[in-house]
Amino acid sequence: MISYDSAIEAQMQRLFASLSEKDKRRYAGIEACKLGHGGIDYISTLFDIDPKTIRRGQEELNSDDALALAGVRKKRRRSQNSD
């Protein structure tokens, strides 16, 4: 199994800390997949999360409806007086 350089690990941990719970699961799932065998254990240790959480993130990434794009921003109401 490949591991990341300590500087990259630090950047990954900073990014991870800034994400929502859902995005944390999915990000951890992607990183574990990239590493292959032993990736879940490595990422679990790096991010201090349960391996089940990573597997759940991987399942979500493989689900068609889980990645349906929902708007992050509210839709703006159009003014009735606009030309």
C-alpha positions in Angstrom: 0.0 0.0 0.0 1.1 3.5 -0.8 1.1 6.2 1.8 1.2 9.9 1.3 4.0 12.3 2.2 3.4 14.0 5.6 2.9 17.4 4.0 0.2 16.0 1.8 -1.4 14.3 4.8 -1.5 17.6 6.6 -3.3 19.3 3.7 -5.7 16.4 3.4 -6.5 16.6 7.1 -7.1 20.4 6.9 -9.5 19.9 3.9 -11.2 17.0 5.7 -11.8 19.2 8.8 -13.6 21.8 6.6 -16.1 19.4 5.0 -19.6 18.5 6.0 -20.2 15.0 7.5 -21.6 13.7 4.2 -18.6 15.2 2.2 -16.2 13.8 4.7 -17.5 10.2 4.2 -17.3 10.6 0.4 -13.9 12.2 0.4 -12.5 9.5 2.7 -14.2 6.8 0.4 -12.5 8.2 -2.7 -9.1 8.4 -1.0 -9.4 4.8 0.2 -10.3 3.6 -3.2 -7.3 5.4 -4.7 -5.0 3.6 -2.4 -6.4 0.1 -3.0 -5.6 -2.7 -0.6 -5.3 -1.4 2.9 -6.6 2.0 1.9 -9.6 2.0 4.3 -7.3 1.3 7.3 -4.8 4.0 6.3 -7.5 6.6 5.7 -9.4 5.6 8.8 -6.2 6.2 10.8 -5.3 9.4 8.9 -8.7 11.0 9.5 -9.5 9.3 12.8 -12.8 7.9 11.6 -14.4 4.5 11.7 -13.8 2.2 8.7 -17.5 1.7 8.4 -17.9 5.4 7.8 -15.5 5.1 4.8 -17.4 2.1 3.4 -20.6 4.0 3.7 -19.1 6.9 1.8 -18.0 4.5 -0.9 -21.5 3.0 -1.1 -22.9 6.5 -1.5 -20.5 7.3 -4.3 -21.6 4.1 -6.1 -25.3 5.0 -5.7 -26.9 6.8 -8.6 -29.4 8.8 -6.6 -27.0 9.7 -3.7 -25.0 12.0 -6.0 -28.0 13.8 -7.5 -27.1 17.4 -7.5 -29.1 19.5 -5.2 -28.6 23.2 -5.4 -26.3 24.6 -2.8 -27.7 28.1 -3.2 -31.3 29.2 -3.0 -32.8 30.0 -6.4 -33.3 33.7 -6.8 -36.8 35.0 -7.2 -37.2 37.0 -10.4 -38.5 40.5 -9.9 -41.9 41.0 -11.4 -40.8 44.4 -12.6 -37.8 43.2 -14.5 -37.5 44.2 -18.2 
